[in-house]
Amino acid sequence: MTDRALRLGMLGAGTIAGIHARNLDQIPEAELVAVADIDSARAHDLADSRKAAVVSGLDELLSCGLDALIVCLPPFATAGVVARIANADVHLYAEKPVGLSIEAALHDLDAVRKSGVVAASGYMWRSSPLVHRARTLLGSRAVGLIQGTVITAAPPPVWWRDKSLSGGALVESGTHIIDLMRLFGGDARRVTYVGARNLLEPAGCAVEDVAAATIEFASGGVGSFGLSCATHGGRWSIDVVARDLHLHLNFFPEAMSGHCDGSAISHIAEPISNIVPHGFSGAASWYASLRKFITAARAADPGAVGASFEEGVRTLALTLAFEKSLAAGGMRVDVARVG
């Protein structure tokens, strides 16, 4: 690219889009030029102060001369969207989860591969300095055990409590920690998953509010995962155990403790002074993930993103295997391969 700012569009103008927009305000190499949302008032709230255009939908966004697009749609609205963007030769950053079916996600991935565009997924904690430090300490050691935990509240959108629209608590929310379990443990072979609805008010809620899972990794390691979406505050964390190493990474707030080769580990992620807090944990990671994408898009370098779209598809395959196990009464289920 030339020295001009990257021309960006936003598809969807909800909470996550607002976070990305505020981070874009801190990145002079990028400019938000167009926003689309089915709620035009919400789109104007995001666009007007940034002098961005409000357009009717994806087709009109793709006619705005964009270099890149940030996709902030709810899971039920994502099928085929990434393929359309990639086929238009526009770089893209797709929020997680990247779909609700592996077939639709693989269709999108095929378009991404054929087009060669830069395609990222919204797993911001892969860009966390905490995760980078943990991977450095782990080095080449084989991981024996990984434990992930998500204890949180159910998000407010009405569609989130309808599993056919959100995918459920693990597919839509727990996916962040599941993705990190994949990052440290490698691809998974088989899983089990059980869950129940017994804490949230049942009226209008079709998602499991407590769940537990096991993972067998192809590398030989094993993992466990526990989730609840029925409380306030809570915890997003992961424990990694290898020979002479135990790391506990807590993302709410971001800090790491443990031991490595007999020495105690204590590490706190330092805030970036110019990043505006947004009420979620890891503001610096959200910023770093988006900045990596913008740098990669400007350089046309698909490998420079924090989390690729392909990694998002692989994490989706794992979370959907959990759901398949749940439907089978907790039976062991093989994870679909993403070639």
Phi, psi and omega in degrees: 000162171283189181280359180291160179291148175294128180273115186246146170242159179236121176256105189103136185229035179275204186302311183294322177299321178298321177297313180297321180297318179294325176290322177300327178301337183265002185241099185294343181282359181227151180222126175280118185245344182203145181226140175228136176202149179294338175262100186295328178295319178294320178298317179295324178302323181278323191271320194299316182292344180256007180058034176265153178281149171255123183237173192278333184178195186296318181303316181289326175301316183290350177262007184267008180069038183282149168271328186206159181224137173257122184261114182238044180272154171294156188307322184291347185254010190266340189304126176081349184294314181298320179299318180296320180292314180297319180294338175273005179062040178245131177293156186212149174235112185254124177295157179276160342292158187276010177167182176241355175225143181291329180296314179295320180294321179292325175299315177296317181297321178299319178295320178299314181297317183290326183280329183079011180290160172284124184225117181246159172241157192276043176268081192294332184290347171295339179264007181287135173303330178298313180294319178300317179295318180296318180293327176295317179294322180294320179057229183264007180296142175283131179282130178265319185217138173228130177238128179242147181220134170229116175234114189205185177258155175293130178299157186286332185303138181300321183297335184297326183279355175261109187298331179291341181260324184260336187092346180103173187297321181285314183296322185266321184252306182298345182305330180299313180285323175302319178298320177291327175298321175294319182301317182275327186261346184087184182294149182262150178262308185221155181218162165229156184202130173230150180203168181208159172246101182214006180242320178282155175299128187293334184297121177075012182238122182238021179249152173292133179258353170221142183201156177216145185218159170233153181226135168253116181275150179298334180286348183107346177286166178232160181214160173223154184215132176235143185217141166217138177240040188232025181215178176252162184071241173093203188207140169236111187209165176213138174248133180240125182239125175220180180300125179058031181207133168219122179238132174247114179254120179248127185256015183213073003275178185281115178202155179227140175220173178140204180220146177218117180053041176086355181254142179288144180246133173213119185214128177242130179293125180281136179291153173267124194298328186266006181269128182283124177300147183231012176091351177252160178289149171075045180304322181295327180289320176301314180297312184297322180297315181291320180296320177299318179298316182296318177298317180295319180294319179296327180267357185054045183242094183300334183279358186263004180281163178289316178221118182286161174299323178300318177297324175298322178292320179295322177292322176299317179302321179291314181294326177289331174295321174302313181297325177294321177296318178302314180295335180264017177075027179088013179293155175293136184228138175284144178275132180300138180277140174248104186285000000 
